[in-house]
Amino acid sequence: MKLSTYKQILTKYWGFTDFRPLQEEVIKSLADENKDVLALLPTGGGKSVIFQVPALAKDGMCLVITPLIALMKDQVENLKEKGIKAAAVYSGMSKGEIDIVLNNAVFGAYKFLYLSPERLSTRIFLARLPDMNINFVAVDEAHCISQWGYDFRPSYLNIADIRKIKPEVPFIALTATATPEVAKDIQDKLLFKEHNLFKKSFERKNLIYIVREVEDKLKYLLKIAVKERGSGIVYVRSRKKTFEIAKYLAAKGISADYYHAGIDAKIKDFKQKQWKTGKMRIMVATNAFGMGIDKPDVRFVAHFDLPESPEAYFQEAGRAGRDGKISYAVLLYHKSDKLNFEKRIKTNFPEISEIKKVYNSIFNYYQLAVGEGKGLIRAFSMRDFVSKFKLPVYTVLSSLKILQNEGYLDFTEDDFTPSKVFFTVDRDELYKYQVANKHFDNFIKLILRSYTGLFSGYVSIDEEYLAKKANTKNEVIYGYLLKLNEHNIIKYIPQRKVPFIVFISERLDEKNLLISKENYRIRKERYVKRAEAMMQYAESKAKCRSQILLSYFGEKNPYRCGECDICRRRNELGLSNYEFDLINEELKKILKESPVSIEQLTDSVNYAENKVLKVISWLLESEKIEYTIDKRIIWSKKKTEI
């Protein structure tokens, strides 16, 4: 297909006249050469466009797999707003809702069908998959398929089974964060016919990385908020901190608000809109904030607490400066963060006996006996559960994650689902009902005027919006909807906001419940390795911040950024990079052989003494070199970089 066709689609639906770097090459490989593709693009790199544009150009429907329900819903709504037909299937939907969506997909009603990975192995989906006309399979957050990755999800391992039914359909896998090891594993696990990686450099020249080791983090955060006048995000690790820090900033005259997963959905939307439109400057949030948010003019992202991994940090920090203008990624660090890191390991990896206790308590909570539960989906109230079984919240959350990794269940955290309506009668039957039930006539006309597609599938509705249009109270609208549901005119599913547990296997007795000690050990080791890499980034005093991150993600010989806190300290020496590197290499060669005095060093290096002393001073400060007991200097054996 001609590239001009793809550009026409890009312009028609997205308003862009040209593709970003690498997007064209990926589209050509996927759509024209029919190859499996792994696209490794940093946050904000335009991952959705590279499968959505070719899918629109071709006959059939694109199957999109993603674990992020909120992002799934956003993308479906965004496509619908563009006039593109799309739908989603995820945990928490009723069997009736899923039936209608999948039937419509078989009959070609959509260009995009979004699925959460745990739905792939269900009978209801597998029965319809052979009859679906699929042009591409897009796997978002593809790092989730790799046990080497930082967010492994066993349900992703089922994705490759689609090839048994649709062997000719090419796959496109997408992720923003993957080390070379993970990138290879993704392609192997998805059974790529041949490895085919497109990777954009993770370098962000407009994003300046800063680490500040400070006693008073709040005071320094205030300094950032005052100095950087644009929009910002402050990431913290606890819901309580979001409120406390936002309150502190507001008391100092800074426009700030807080955000976390536990907030009511409508309030979340309001806060998000206030921030996106610039009516409120700074959002203090947990990592629940940011997925799918594409605000171009974020001037800084500050991390108040140490993230769990370089992958998480890079993704969150990358939300700054998407407009290409100078922006800052600031990590606030304190020695106490190391102690918190050690506590976090214990919290994230409970003893196997505790995990088994949580497993049994969950089945007892739903009164499911041994051999029962497989395939069931149940709403899950964390507050009620921990209260009833007297278990610590963090132990439960960590145990659920491990049970998920072992393939026993899936757990989706707080999720809001709006109310939905579907007319179960055809238009002729509905007209007869309206004639026979005059008091429902105006209300039915109101729904039909307000929403479309009500006869072909479930449509999201807003009772408050309908109440305003009808100039009545919400309770009246609820009453009408419930009555029409009772009369079998509509199917009405009221809004709900709860997490869900999906039972992948039946309940096992104690001796058959296997938590692999080997898998447990490997996951713990990998978690510790990533966390230690993050700690080393925070504590490094010698290597360019950008170089550290780029090297972690497998980029060879990355350049110094010249702007991070480390580079600026080096720049103050008044030496060119070339001079510094030459002197540094000579010093390194000498000091790695044996300890020597400063006088011996300056005599041994063939450069001006003042320049050599500047480099020695910098290396001492950066802990690259150190004094021995007898006041000689030796190259440090400390680990100073990732």
VEXDREN-2710 file (C-alpha; in Angstrom, 1 decimal):
% VEXDREN-2710
k/r/px/py/pz
1/MET/0.0/0.0/0.0
2/LYS/1.3/3.5/-0.8
3/LEU/2.6/5.6/2.1
4/SER/0.4/8.4/0.9
5/THR/-2.7/6.3/1.9
6/TYR/-1.4/6.0/5.5
7/LYS/-0.6/9.7/5.6
8/GLN/-4.2/10.5/4.4
9/ILE/-5.6/8.4/7.3
10/LEU/-3.2/10.1/9.7
11/THR/-4.3/13.6/8.6
12/LYS/-8.0/12.7/8.4
13/TYR/-8.3/11.2/12.0
14/TRP/-5.3/12.7/13.9
15/GLY/-4.7/16.0/12.1
16/PHE/-1.0/15.3/11.5
17/THR/0.5/15.8/8.0
18/ASP/3.5/13.6/8.7
19/PHE/4.7/10.7/10.8
20/ARG/7.2/10.9/13.6
21/PRO/10.6/9.2/13.2
22/LEU/10.4/5.4/13.0
23/GLN/6.6/5.3/12.7
24/GLU/6.7/4.9/8.9
25/GLU/9.3/2.1/9.0
26/VAL/7.2/0.2/11.6
27/ILE/4.0/0.5/9.5
28/LYS/5.8/-0.6/6.3
29/SER/7.3/-3.7/8.0
30/LEU/4.0/-4.6/9.6
31/ALA/1.4/-3.8/7.0
32/ASP/3.3/-4.0/3.7
33/GLU/5.8/-6.7/4.4
34/ASN/3.4/-8.6/6.7
35/LYS/6.1/-9.1/9.4
36/ASP/5.8/-9.4/13.1
37/VAL/7.2/-6.3/14.7
38/LEU/8.4/-5.2/18.2
39/ALA/8.3/-1.4/18.5
40/LEU/10.3/-0.1/21.4
41/LEU/9.3/3.6/21.7
42/PRO/9.7/5.8/24.8
43/THR/6.7/7.2/26.6
44/GLY/4.9/9.8/24.3
45/GLY/6.5/8.2/21.2
46/GLY/3.2/7.7/19.4
47/LYS/2.8/3.9/19.8
48/SER/-1.0/3.8/19.2
49/VAL/-0.8/5.4/15.8
50/ILE/1.6/2.8/14.4
51/PHE/-1.1/0.0/14.6
52/GLN/-4.2/2.2/14.4
53/VAL/-3.3/3.8/11.0
54/PRO/-2.5/0.5/9.1
55/ALA/-5.5/-1.2/10.7
56/LEU/-7.8/1.5/9.3
57/ALA/-6.2/1.1/5.9
58/LYS/-6.8/-2.7/5.7
59/ASP/-9.9/-4.8/5.6
60/GLY/-10.8/-6.4/9.0
61/MET/-10.5/-5.7/12.6
62/CYS/-7.4/-5.1/14.8
63/LEU/-7.3/-7.1/18.1
64/VAL/-5.6/-5.0/20.8
65/ILE/-4.5/-6.6/24.0
66/THR/-3.7/-4.4/27.0
67/PRO/-3.8/-4.9/30.8
68/LEU/-4.7/-1.3/31.6
69/ILE/-8.5/-1.1/31.7
70/ALA/-8.5/2.7/32.3
71/LEU/-6.3/3.2/29.2
72/MET/-8.4/0.7/27.2
73/LYS/-11.5/2.7/27.9
74/ASP/-9.8/6.0/27.1
75/GLN/-8.6/4.6/23.7
76/VAL/-12.0/3.2/22.8
77/GLU/-13.6/6.6/23.6
78/ASN/-11.0/8.5/21.7
79/LEU/-11.5/6.3/18.6
80/LYS/-15.3/6.7/18.9
81/GLU/-14.9/10.5/19.1
82/LYS/-13.0/10.3/15.8
83/GLY/-15.9/8.3/14.2
84/ILE/-14.0/5.0/14.4
85/LYS/-15.9/2.0/15.6
86/ALA/-14.3/0.3/18.6
87/ALA/-15.2/-1.7/21.7
88/ALA/-13.6/-3.4/24.7
89/VAL/-13.9/-6.6/26.7
90/TYR/-12.5/-6.7/30.2
91/SER/-13.0/-8.2/33.7
92/GLY/-16.1/-6.9/35.4
93/MET/-18.4/-6.9/32.3
94/SER/-21.5/-9.1/32.5
95/LYS/-21.8/-12.2/30.3
96/GLY/-24.6/-10.4/28.4
97/GLU/-22.3/-7.4/27.6
98/ILE/-19.5/-9.6/26.5
99/ASP/-21.8/-11.7/24.3
100/ILE/-23.1/-8.6/22.4
101/VAL/-19.6/-7.1/21.9
102/LEU/-18.1/-10.4/20.6
103/ASN/-21.1/-11.1/18.4
104/ASN/-20.8/-7.6/16.9
105/ALA/-17.0/-8.3/16.4
106/VAL/-17.8/-11.4/14.4
107/PHE/-20.2/-9.5/12.1
108/GLY/-17.6/-6.8/11.4
109/ALA/-19.1/-4.0/13.5
110/TYR/-15.7/-2.7/14.8
111/LYS/-12.3/-1.7/13.4
112/PHE/-10.7/-2.2/16.9
113/LEU/-11.5/-4.7/19.7
114/TYR/-9.6/-4.2/22.9
115/LEU/-9.2/-7.1/25.3
116/SER/-7.6/-7.6/28.7
117/PRO/-5.2/-10.6/28.5
118/GLU/-7.2/-12.8/30.9
119/ARG/-10.2/-12.8/28.5
120/LEU/-8.1/-14.6/25.7
121/SER/-8.4/-18.0/27.2
122/THR/-12.2/-17.9/28.0
123/ARG/-14.5/-20.2/26.1
124/ILE/-16.8/-17.3/25.1
125/PHE/-13.9/-15.6/23.3
126/LEU/-12.3/-18.7/21.8
127/ALA/-15.6/-19.9/20.4
128/ARG/-15.9/-16.7/18.3
129/LEU/-12.2/-16.0/17.4
130/PRO/-12.2/-18.3/14.3
131/ASP/-15.0/-16.3/12.8
132/MET/-13.4/-12.9/13.4
133/ASN/-11.7/-11.1/10.4
134/ILE/-8.5/-10.0/12.1
135/ASN/-6.0/-7.9/10.2
136/PHE/-3.4/-7.4/13.1
137/VAL/-2.9/-8.4/16.7
138/ALA/-1.4/-5.5/18.7
139/VAL/0.1/-6.3/22.1
140/ASP/0.5/-3.2/24.3
141/GLU/2.7/-3.1/27.4
142/ALA/4.4/-6.1/25.8
143/HIS/7.1/-6.3/28.6
144/CYS/4.4/-7.9/30.7
145/ILE/5.0/-11.2/28.8
146/SER/8.6/-11.5/30.1
147/GLN/9.5/-12.9/33.4
148/TRP/12.7/-10.8/33.1
149/GLY/10.5/-7.7/32.9
150/TYR/9.4/-5.5/35.8
151/ASP/5.7/-6.2/35.5
152/PHE/5.3/-9.8/34.5
153/ARG/1.7/-11.1/34.0
154/PRO/1.2/-14.8/33.3
155/SER/-2.1/-14.1/31.4
156/TYR/0.2/-12.6/28.6
157/LEU/1.6/-16.0/28.0
158/ASN/-1.8/-17.0/26.4
159/ILE/-1.4/-14.4/23.6
160/ALA/0.7/-16.6/21.4
161/ASP/-2.1/-19.2/21.3
162/ILE/-4.0/-16.9/18.9
163/ARG/-1.4/-18.0/16.3
164/LYS/-2.9/-21.6/16.4
165/ILE/-6.2/-20.2/15.1
166/LYS/-5.0/-17.2/13.1
167/PRO/-1.5/-18.2/11.9
168/GLU/-1.4/-15.7/9.0
169/VAL/-2.1/-12.6/11.2
170/PRO/1.0/-10.5/11.9
171/PHE/1.7/-9.3/15.5
172/ILE/2.9/-5.9/16.6
173/ALA/4.2/-5.7/20.2
174/LEU/4.7/-2.3/21.8
175/THR/6.4/-1.1/25.0
176/ALA/8.1/2.0/26.3
177/THR/10.5/0.2/28.6
178/ALA/12.5/-2.9/27.8
179/THR/16.1/-3.9/28.4
180/PRO/17.8/-5.9/25.5
181/GLU/17.1/-9.1/27.5
182/VAL/13.4/-8.3/27.8
183/ALA/13.1/-7.3/24.1
184/LYS/14.5/-10.7/23.0
185/ASP/12.2/-12.5/25.4
186/ILE/9.1/-10.7/24.1
187/GLN/9.8/-11.8/20.5
188/ASP/10.5/-15.4/21.6
189/LYS/7.4/-15.6/23.8
190/LEU/5.1/-14.2/21.1
191/LEU/6.6/-16.7/18.6
192/PHE/7.9/-14.1/16.1
193/LYS/8.7/-15.8/12.8
194/GLU/11.9/-13.8/12.8
195/HIS/13.2/-11.2/15.3
196/ASN/12.2/-7.7/14.0
197/LEU/13.0/-4.9/16.5
198/PHE/12.4/-1.2/15.8
199/LYS/14.0/0.8/18.6
200/LYS/14.0/4.6/19.0
201/SER/16.7/6.0/21.2
202/PHE/15.6/6.7/24.7
203/GLU/17.6/9.9/24.7
204/ARG/15.5/13.0/25.5
205/LYS/17.7/16.0/24.8
206/ASN/15.2/18.4/26.2
207/LEU/14.7/16.5/29.5
208/ILE/17.3/17.4/32.2
209/TYR/17.8/14.8/34.9
210/ILE/18.6/16.0/38.4
211/VAL/19.1/14.1/41.7
212/ARG/19.1/16.2/44.9
213/GLU/20.2/14.6/48.2
214/VAL/18.4/16.7/50.7
215/GLU/17.4/16.6/54.4
216/ASP/14.1/18.5/53.9
217/LYS/12.4/17.2/50.8
218/LEU/9.3/19.3/51.3
219/LYS/11.4/22.5/51.4
220/TYR/13.2/21.6/48.2
221/LEU/10.0/20.6/46.5
222/LEU/8.6/24.0/47.3
223/LYS/11.7/25.6/45.8
224/ILE/11.1/23.6/42.5
225/ALA/7.4/24.6/42.5
226/VAL/8.2/28.3/42.9
227/LYS/11.1/28.3/40.4
228/GLU/9.4/26.2/37.6
229/ARG/6.2/28.1/36.8
230/GLY/4.7/25.5/34.4
231/SER/2.7/22.4/35.0
232/GLY/4.2/19.6/37.1
233/ILE/3.7/16.2/38.6
234/VAL/5.0/15.0/42.0
235/TYR/5.1/11.3/42.4
236/VAL/4.9/9.7/45.8
237/ARG/4.4/6.1/47.0
238/SER/1.4/6.4/49.4
239/ARG/-2.1/7.8/49.1
240/LYS/-1.7/9.6/52.4
241/LYS/1.3/11.5/51.1
242/THR/-0.5/12.8/48.0
243/PHE/-3.0/14.6/50.3
244/GLU/-0.4/15.9/52.8
245/ILE/2.0/17.3/50.2
246/ALA/-0.7/18.9/48.1
247/LYS/-2.0/20.5/51.3
248/TYR/1.5/21.8/52.1
249/LEU/2.0/23.3/48.7
250/ALA/-1.4/24.9/48.7
251/ALA/-0.7/26.5/52.1
252/LYS/2.4/28.1/50.5
253/GLY/0.3/29.6/47.7
254/ILE/1.0/27.0/45.1
255/SER/-1.8/25.7/42.9
256/ALA/-1.8/21.9/43.7
257/ASP/-4.1/19.0/44.1
258/TYR/-3.8/15.3/44.8
259/TYR/-4.7/12.1/43.0
260/HIS/-4.7/8.3/43.7
261/ALA/-6.6/5.2/42.7
262/GLY/-9.0/5.3/45.6
263/ILE/-10.7/8.6/44.6
264/ASP/-14.2/8.6/43.1
265/ALA/-14.1/8.4/39.3
266/LYS/-16.0/11.7/38.7
267/ILE/-13.7/13.5/41.1
268/LYS/-10.7/12.0/39.3
269/ASP/-12.0/13.2/36.0
270/PHE/-12.5/16.7/37.4
271/LYS/-9.0/16.9/38.9
272/GLN/-7.5/15.6/35.7
273/LYS/-9.3/18.2/33.6
274/GLN/-8.3/21.0/36.0
275/TRP/-4.7/20.0/35.6
276/LYS/-4.8/19.3/31.9
277/THR/-6.4/22.7/31.1
278/GLY/-3.9/24.5/33.4
279/LYS/-6.5/25.7/35.9
280/MET/-4.4/23.8/38.5
281/ARG/-0.6/23.6/38.2
282/ILE/0.8/20.7/40.2
283/MET/-0.6/17.2/40.7
284/VAL/0.7/15.2/43.6
285/ALA/0.0/11.6/42.8
286/THR/0.7/7.9/43.1
287/ASN/1.6/6.0/39.9
288/ALA/-2.1/5.7/39.3
289/PHE/-1.8/9.1/37.6
290/GLY/-0.3/9.4/34.2
291/MET/-1.4/6.4/32.1
292/GLY/-2.8/7.8/28.9
293/ILE/-2.2/11.4/29.9
294/ASP/-0.6/13.3/27.0
295/LYS/-0.1/16.8/28.3
296/PRO/2.7/18.3/26.2
297/ASP/3.7/21.2/28.4
298/VAL/4.7/19.5/31.7
299/ARG/7.8/21.4/32.8
300/PHE/8.8/19.1/35.6
301/VAL/8.2/15.6/37.1
302/ALA/9.5/15.3/40.7
303/HIS/9.9/12.0/42.5
304/PHE/9.5/12.5/46.2
305/ASP/10.1/8.8/46.9
306/LEU/12.5/6.4/45.2
307/PRO/10.8/4.4/42.4
308/GLU/11.1/0.6/42.3
309/SER/13.0/0.4/39.1
310/PRO/14.7/2.4/36.4
311/GLU/11.9/1.3/34.0
312/ALA/9.2/2.8/36.3
313/TYR/11.3/6.0/36.8
314/PHE/12.0/6.4/33.1
315/GLN/8.3/6.0/32.1
316/GLU/7.1/8.5/34.8
317/ALA/9.9/11.0/34.3
318/GLY/9.2/10.8/30.6
319/ARG/5.8/12.6/31.0
320/ALA/7.7/15.9/31.2
321/GLY/8.6/17.9/28.1
322/ARG/6.7/16.2/25.4
323/ASP/6.4/19.5/23.6
324/GLY/10.2/19.4/23.1
325/LYS/10.9/22.3/25.4
326/ILE/13.4/22.2/28.2
327/SER/11.9/20.3/31.2
328/TYR/13.2/18.7/34.4
329/ALA/13.1/15.2/35.9
330/VAL/14.0/15.7/39.6
331/LEU/14.6/12.8/42.1
332/LEU/14.7/13.9/45.7
333/TYR/16.9/11.5/47.7
334/HIS/17.7/10.9/51.4
335/LYS/19.8/8.3/53.1
336/SER/16.6/7.0/54.8
337/ASP/15.4/5.9/51.3
338/LYS/17.8/3.0/51.5
339/LEU/16.2/1.7/54.7
340/ASN/12.7/2.1/53.1
341/PHE/14.0/0.1/50.2
342/GLU/15.0/-2.8/52.5
343/LYS/11.5/-2.7/54.2
344/ARG/9.9/-2.7/50.7
345/ILE/11.6/-6.0/49.8
346/LYS/10.0/-7.7/52.9
347/THR/6.6/-6.1/52.1
348/ASN/6.7/-7.2/48.5
349/PHE/7.8/-10.7/49.2
350/PRO/5.8/-12.2/52.1
351/GLU/6.7/-15.7/53.4
352/ILE/5.2/-18.5/51.3
353/SER/3.1/-19.5/54.4
354/GLU/1.5/-16.0/54.4
355/ILE/0.7/-16.2/50.7
356/LYS/-1.0/-19.5/51.2
357/LYS/-3.0/-18.0/54.1
358/VAL/-4.2/-15.2/51.9
359/TYR/-5.1/-17.7/49.1
360/ASN/-7.3/-19.8/51.5
361/SER/-8.8/-16.7/53.0
362/ILE/-9.9/-15.4/49.6
363/PHE/-11.8/-18.6/48.8
364/ASN/-13.3/-18.7/52.3
365/TYR/-14.4/-15.1/51.7
366/TYR/-16.5/-16.2/48.7
367/GLN/-17.4/-19.5/50.4
368/LEU/-15.9/-21.6/47.7
369/ALA/-14.8/-25.1/48.5
370/VAL/-11.9/-27.1/47.1
371/GLY/-12.6/-27.8/43.4
372/GLU/-14.8/-24.8/43.0
373/GLY/-14.3/-21.3/41.5
374/LYS/-12.6/-21.8/38.1
375/GLY/-13.6/-19.0/35.7
376/LEU/-15.6/-17.0/38.3
377/ILE/-15.2/-13.2/38.5
378/ARG/-16.0/-11.6/41.8
379/ALA/-16.1/-8.0/43.0
380/PHE/-13.5/-7.6/45.8
381/SER/-13.6/-5.1/48.7
382/MET/-10.1/-4.9/50.2
383/ARG/-11.4/-3.0/53.2
384/ASP/-14.0/-5.6/54.0
385/PHE/-11.6/-8.5/53.3
386/VAL/-8.7/-7.3/55.6
387/SER/-11.2/-6.4/58.3
388/LYS/-12.8/-9.8/58.2
389/PHE/-9.6/-11.9/58.2
390/LYS/-7.3/-9.5/60.2
391/LEU/-4.6/-9.4/57.5
392/PRO/-2.3/-6.5/56.7
393/VAL/-3.2/-4.7/53.4
394/TYR/0.3/-4.7/52.0
395/THR/0.7/-8.5/52.7
396/VAL/-2.6/-9.1/50.8
397/LEU/-1.6/-6.9/47.8
398/SER/1.8/-8.5/47.5
399/SER/0.3/-12.0/47.9
400/LEU/-2.3/-11.3/45.2
401/LYS/0.5/-10.2/42.9
402/ILE/2.5/-13.5/43.5
403/LEU/-0.6/-15.6/43.2
404/GLN/-1.3/-13.8/39.9
405/ASN/2.3/-14.5/38.7
406/GLU/1.8/-18.2/39.6
407/GLY/-1.3/-18.2/37.4
408/TYR/-4.0/-19.0/40.1
409/LEU/-5.9/-15.7/39.7
410/ASP/-6.0/-12.2/38.2
411/PHE/-6.6/-9.1/40.3
412/THR/-7.6/-5.8/38.9
413/GLU/-7.3/-2.9/41.3
414/ASP/-9.9/-0.1/41.7
415/ASP/-11.8/0.3/38.5
416/PHE/-14.8/2.5/37.7
417/THR/-17.4/1.3/35.2
418/PRO/-20.1/3.7/34.2
419/SER/-23.8/2.8/34.0
420/LYS/-24.8/1.0/30.7
421/VAL/-28.1/0.5/28.8
422/PHE/-29.0/-1.8/26.0
423/PHE/-32.5/-2.0/24.4
424/THR/-33.6/-5.7/24.2
425/VAL/-36.6/-5.0/22.0
426/ASP/-36.6/-3.8/18.4
427/ARG/-38.0/-0.4/17.4
428/ASP/-41.4/-1.8/16.5
429/GLU/-41.9/-3.5/19.9
430/LEU/-40.5/-0.4/21.6
431/TYR/-43.1/1.8/19.8
432/LYS/-45.9/-0.5/20.9
433/TYR/-44.6/-0.3/24.5
434/GLN/-44.5/3.6/24.3
435/VAL/-48.1/3.7/23.1
436/ALA/-49.3/1.3/25.8
437/ASN/-47.2/3.1/28.6
438/LYS/-47.6/6.8/28.0
439/HIS/-45.8/7.8/31.2
440/PHE/-42.6/6.2/29.9
441/ASP/-42.8/7.8/26.4
442/ASN/-40.9/11.0/27.1
443/PHE/-38.2/9.3/29.1
444/ILE/-37.6/6.7/26.3
445/LYS/-37.4/9.6/23.8
446/LEU/-34.9/11.4/26.0
447/ILE/-32.6/8.3/26.1
448/LEU/-32.9/7.8/22.3
449/ARG/-32.1/11.5/21.7
450/SER/-29.1/11.5/24.0
451/TYR/-27.4/8.3/22.9
452/THR/-26.9/6.2/19.8
453/GLY/-26.2/2.5/19.2
454/LEU/-28.6/1.4/22.0
455/PHE/-30.1/-1.4/19.9
456/SER/-26.8/-3.0/18.8
457/GLY/-24.9/-3.1/22.1
458/TYR/-24.5/-1.7/25.6
459/VAL/-24.0/2.1/25.7
460/SER/-22.5/4.0/28.6
461/ILE/-24.9/6.5/30.1
462/ASP/-24.8/9.2/32.7
463/GLU/-27.8/9.4/35.0
464/GLU/-26.8/12.9/36.2
465/TYR/-26.7/14.2/32.6
466/LEU/-30.1/12.7/31.9
467/ALA/-31.5/14.3/35.1
468/LYS/-30.2/17.7/34.1
469/LYS/-31.7/17.4/30.6
470/ALA/-35.1/16.3/32.1
471/ASN/-34.9/19.0/34.8
472/THR/-35.5/16.3/37.5
473/LYS/-33.6/14.5/40.3
474/ASN/-31.2/11.6/39.8
475/GLU/-33.4/9.3/41.8
476/VAL/-36.3/9.8/39.3
477/ILE/-34.0/8.7/36.4
478/TYR/-32.8/5.6/38.4
479/GLY/-36.5/4.7/39.0
480/TYR/-37.4/4.9/35.3
481/LEU/-34.3/2.8/34.3
482/LEU/-35.0/0.1/36.9
483/LYS/-38.7/-0.1/35.8
484/LEU/-37.8/-0.4/32.1
485/ASN/-35.3/-3.1/33.1
486/GLU/-38.1/-5.0/35.1
487/HIS/-40.3/-4.7/32.0
488/ASN/-37.6/-6.3/29.8
489/ILE/-37.4/-3.3/27.6
490/ILE/-33.8/-2.5/28.5
491/LYS/-30.9/-4.2/30.2
492/TYR/-29.6/-1.7/32.8
493/ILE/-26.3/-2.1/34.5
494/PRO/-25.7/0.6/37.2
495/GLN/-22.3/2.2/37.6
496/ARG/-19.9/0.5/39.9
497/LYS/-16.4/1.1/41.3
498/VAL/-14.7/-2.0/42.7
499/PRO/-11.7/-4.2/42.1
500/PHE/-12.3/-7.7/40.7
501/ILE/-10.7/-11.1/41.3
502/VAL/-10.8/-13.5/38.3
503/PHE/-10.3/-17.1/39.4
504/ILE/-8.2/-18.8/36.7
505/SER/-8.1/-22.2/38.4
506/GLU/-10.4/-24.0/40.9
507/ARG/-9.6/-23.9/44.6
508/LEU/-6.7/-26.3/45.5
509/ASP/-6.1/-27.9/48.9
510/GLU/-3.0/-27.0/50.9
511/LYS/-0.8/-29.8/49.5
512/ASN/-1.6/-29.1/45.9
513/LEU/-1.2/-25.3/46.1
514/LEU/2.3/-24.9/44.8
515/ILE/4.1/-21.6/45.1
516/SER/7.4/-22.3/43.2
517/LYS/10.3/-21.5/45.5
518/GLU/12.5/-21.2/42.4
519/ASN/10.2/-18.7/40.7
520/TYR/9.8/-16.9/44.0
521/ARG/13.6/-16.6/44.4
522/ILE/14.2/-15.5/40.8
523/ARG/11.5/-12.8/41.0
524/LYS/12.8/-11.6/44.3
525/GLU/16.4/-11.5/42.9
526/ARG/15.2/-9.6/39.8
527/TYR/13.2/-7.2/41.9
528/VAL/16.2/-6.5/44.1
529/LYS/18.5/-6.1/41.1
530/ARG/16.2/-3.4/39.6
531/ALA/15.7/-1.7/42.9
532/GLU/19.5/-1.6/43.5
533/ALA/20.0/-0.2/40.0
534/MET/17.6/2.6/41.0
535/MET/19.5/3.1/44.2
536/GLN/22.8/3.3/42.3
537/TYR/21.3/5.9/40.0
538/ALA/20.2/8.0/43.0
539/GLU/23.6/7.7/44.7
540/SER/25.9/8.1/41.7
541/LYS/28.1/11.2/41.8
542/ALA/30.3/10.4/38.9
543/LYS/28.4/9.5/35.7
544/CYS/26.0/11.5/33.6
545/ARG/22.4/10.7/34.6
546/SER/21.3/10.3/31.0
547/GLN/24.2/8.0/30.3
548/ILE/23.3/5.8/33.3
549/LEU/19.7/5.4/32.1
550/LEU/20.5/4.9/28.4
551/SER/23.2/2.3/29.3
552/TYR/20.6/0.4/31.5
553/PHE/18.3/0.2/28.4
554/GLY/21.1/-1.2/26.3
555/GLU/22.2/1.8/24.3
556/LYS/25.9/1.6/23.4
557/ASN/28.3/4.4/24.2
558/PRO/25.7/7.1/24.9
559/TYR/26.9/10.7/25.0
560/ARG/27.0/12.9/28.1
561/CYS/24.0/15.1/28.2
562/GLY/26.0/18.1/29.5
563/GLU/23.0/19.3/31.5
564/CYS/22.3/17.0/34.4
565/ASP/23.6/17.7/37.9
566/ILE/26.6/15.5/37.4
567/CYS/27.5/17.1/34.0
568/ARG/27.1/20.6/35.3
569/ARG/29.5/19.9/38.1
570/ARG/32.0/18.6/35.5
571/ASN/31.4/21.7/33.3
572/GLU/32.4/23.9/36.2
573/LEU/36.0/22.5/36.0
574/GLY/36.6/24.6/32.9
575/LEU/37.9/21.6/30.9
576/SER/36.6/20.4/27.6
577/ASN/35.2/16.8/27.5
578/TYR/38.2/15.8/25.5
579/GLU/40.7/17.1/28.0
580/PHE/38.8/15.7/31.0
581/ASP/38.5/12.2/29.4
582/LEU/42.2/12.0/28.5
583/ILE/43.3/13.1/32.0
584/ASN/40.8/10.8/33.6
585/GLU/42.0/7.8/31.6
586/GLU/45.7/8.4/32.5
587/LEU/44.8/8.7/36.2
588/LYS/42.7/5.6/36.1
589/LYS/45.5/3.6/34.5
590/ILE/48.0/4.7/37.2
591/LEU/45.7/4.3/40.2
592/LYS/44.4/0.9/39.2
593/GLU/48.0/-0.5/39.4
594/SER/49.0/0.9/42.9
595/PRO/48.3/3.7/45.4
596/VAL/50.3/6.9/44.8
597/SER/50.6/10.3/46.3
598/ILE/49.1/13.5/44.7
599/GLU/52.6/14.7/43.9
600/GLN/53.4/11.4/42.1
601/LEU/50.1/11.7/40.2
602/THR/50.6/15.2/39.0
603/ASP/54.2/14.4/37.9
604/SER/53.1/11.3/36.0
605/VAL/50.3/12.9/33.9
606/ASN/51.5/15.0/31.0
607/TYR/49.1/17.9/31.5
608/ALA/49.1/21.2/33.3
609/GLU/49.2/20.7/37.0
610/ASN/46.1/22.9/37.7
611/LYS/44.0/20.8/35.2
612/VAL/45.2/17.5/36.7
613/LEU/44.3/18.8/40.2
614/LYS/40.8/19.8/39.1
615/VAL/40.2/16.3/37.8
616/ILE/41.6/14.6/40.9
617/SER/39.4/16.9/43.1
618/TRP/36.3/16.0/41.1
619/LEU/37.1/12.2/41.2
620/LEU/37.6/12.4/45.0
621/GLU/34.3/14.3/45.4
622/SER/32.6/11.8/43.2
623/GLU/34.0/8.8/45.2
624/LYS/35.7/7.5/42.0
625/ILE/39.0/7.6/43.9
626/GLU/39.8/7.6/47.6
627/TYR/42.6/8.0/50.2
628/THR/44.3/5.1/51.8
629/ILE/45.3/5.1/55.5
630/ASP/48.8/6.5/54.6
631/LYS/47.3/9.4/52.6
632/ARG/47.9/7.9/49.2
633/ILE/45.3/7.7/46.5
634/ILE/43.7/4.6/44.9
635/TRP/41.0/3.9/42.4
636/SER/37.8/3.2/44.4
637/LYS/36.4/-0.3/44.5
638/LYS/32.9/1.1/45.2
639/LYS/30.1/0.5/42.7
640/THR/29.3/4.0/41.4
641/GLU/27.1/3.4/38.5
642/ILE/24.4/1.0/37.1
END
